[in-house]
Structure formats: C-alpha cells, structure tokens
Amino acid sequence: MRKVVILFNFSVSDVPLIIIGEFNREQMDGTETSMRVKRVVKHPLYDVTRSGFAHNIALLELETPVKLNDHIRMVSQINIT
C-alpha cells in the first residue's frame, strides 16, 4: 500500500480530497475511492498563471495508504537511458 499519488496536467492548489479509481467522470460507477490529502508538493517551477501547463506536476501525500485493486494500480516505472 502506498501513500503518494502523482498528479499532472491539473490546476494544483489546496487539494483536500482526491478521488482515485475513477474512469467515468460523468457518473459514479462504484470504482471510486475518496482519499484525504495530507500534503501537496508542487514542481518548483510550477506557475499556471505564467507557464500554462509547463511543469504541471505534483506529488500528493495521502493521509492513509491506497489499497490497490482492479481499478487502482501502480504506474510502471520507465527507465530512459
């Protein structure tokens, strides 16, 4: 179980709650899990007002670990050499 989520391509401000396992944002289909955010760590150069979506990435530390299931999975790490 993990307590960190990578968030990208979103407007990051004070994010008290996130929903993971969501596939259809138009309806609740039972795959969703709400998680409380403990801390947001933004990219040091992130500034949506000046750079649009450049450097638009953040790490979200969650209050409790994420339980993995068929709808919530780890992202594969990519090694670029």
Helices and strands as residue ranges (DSSP letters): E 2-8, E 17-20, E 33-42, H 48-51, E 57-66
